[in-house]
Amino acid sequence: MWPNVTLQVLPFSVGAYRGGPFPFKVYRFPEPSEMQVVLLENHVSHTYLEDPSDIGFYADVFNHLRATALGELESKTLIEGIIAEASAERDRG
């Protein structure tokens, strides 16, 4: 994997979660700007949010998602199990 990437699975068993199914990205730029931007995308447009209260809201949503999701090791184990199960089914069929 990449050292700057963390993969976590948010299982269906969690049910409804804060933020819902609405994709967003939080961009943080390094010094000297230290600027932060939230990008909201849909099928026909995109919106950049720069207001600190908007950024704070989406940062909270992101932190909630991270806390609710499986940890890195649990996520990796789950993904490997699904891959193994799919391979076994493919070999049987």
C-alpha positions in Angstrom: 0.0 0.0 0.0 0.9 3.7 0.0 2.4 5.1 3.2 0.2 8.2 2.9 -3.1 6.3 2.5 -5.3 4.9 5.2 -8.0 2.5 4.1 -11.0 1.9 6.4 -14.3 0.1 5.7 -17.6 1.5 6.8 -19.7 -1.7 7.0 -23.4 -1.8 6.2 -24.0 -3.0 9.7 -23.3 0.5 10.9 -26.6 1.6 9.4 -27.3 5.3 8.7 -24.3 7.4 9.4 -23.5 11.1 9.7 -23.0 12.7 6.4 -25.1 10.3 4.5 -24.2 9.1 1.0 -23.0 12.5 -0.1 -19.4 12.4 -1.3 -17.0 15.2 -0.3 -13.3 15.8 -0.2 -11.4 17.9 2.3 -8.2 19.4 0.9 -5.5 20.8 3.2 -2.6 22.6 1.7 0.8 22.9 3.4 2.4 26.0 4.7 2.7 28.8 3.8 -0.9 28.9 2.8 -2.4 26.3 5.2 -5.6 26.8 3.2 -8.4 24.3 3.5 -11.2 23.7 1.0 -14.1 21.3 0.8 -15.1 19.9 -2.6 -18.7 18.7 -3.1 -19.3 16.9 -6.4 -22.4 15.5 -8.1 -23.2 14.4 -11.6 -23.6 17.8 -13.1 -21.5 20.2 -11.0 -19.2 20.8 -8.2 -18.9 23.3 -5.4 -15.9 24.5 -3.4 -16.5 25.6 0.2 -13.9 27.9 1.8 -15.9 29.2 4.8 -14.3 28.0 8.1 -17.7 26.9 9.5 -18.3 24.7 6.4 -14.8 23.3 6.6 -15.3 22.6 10.3 -18.6 20.9 9.6 -17.1 18.5 7.0 -14.0 17.9 9.2 -16.4 16.8 11.9 -18.3 14.5 9.5 -15.0 13.0 8.3 -13.8 12.4 11.8 -17.1 10.8 12.7 -16.8 8.5 9.7 -13.2 7.5 10.6 -14.3 6.8 14.2 -17.3 4.7 13.1 -15.5 2.7 10.4 -13.5 -0.4 11.1 -9.8 0.2 12.0 -7.0 -0.3 9.5 -6.2 -3.9 10.5 -9.9 -4.9 10.8 -10.6 -3.4 7.4 -7.7 -5.2 5.8 -8.8 -8.5 7.4 -12.3 -8.0 6.1 -11.2 -7.2 2.6 -8.8 -10.1 2.5 -11.6 -12.4 3.7 -13.9 -11.2 1.0 -11.2 -11.7 -1.7 -10.5 -15.3 -0.4 -14.2 -16.1 -0.3 -14.6 -14.8 -3.9 -11.6 -16.8 -5.1 -12.9 -20.0 -3.4 -16.3 -19.5 -5.1 -14.6 -18.9 -8.4 -12.6 -22.1 -8.1 -15.7 -24.1 -7.1 -17.7 -22.8 -10.0 
